[in-house]
């Protein structure tokens, strides 16, 4: 008993030293991001699934250095845009709406009409809808390159193939 009291007196003289442990999250700048180029073949792919994959890569969400308010993503080249597919009856039911601004200026086109006229617009529009609606989103959409056929002019960047 006496020993315990002596120990308490000795320990009470010591102050507890609080060690503050700081946890810092590293925020990467746009210049520090490692940019890569990827090629995605849209032949017989479903539009929504392809657009989701493109948006994630462009945004940089698949990298460990992802920062929500910075552009840390990669470039994406989509080839064979004219061979993209939709599930079910959507090829005839999906419509693209535009308005000229004048009375009666509504123009509605179906998916099949848009594929014939401008196949790149279909994929660009789908990916754009999955990116942020801000200045960052406008900057990110420029990292998407869509081509109707097999050929693309970005072979100098040595893009890697992504399969879905």
Secondary structure, DSSP 4 states (H G I P E B T S, - for coil): -HHHHHHHHHHHTSPPPPPPPP--PPPPPGGGS---EEEEE-TT-BHHHHHHHHHHHHHTTTSTT--TTS----EEEEE-GGG-B-STTHHHH-EEEEE-SSTT-EEEEEHHHHHHH-HHHHHHHHHHTTS-SSHHHHHHGGGEEE-SSS--S-GGG-PEEE--
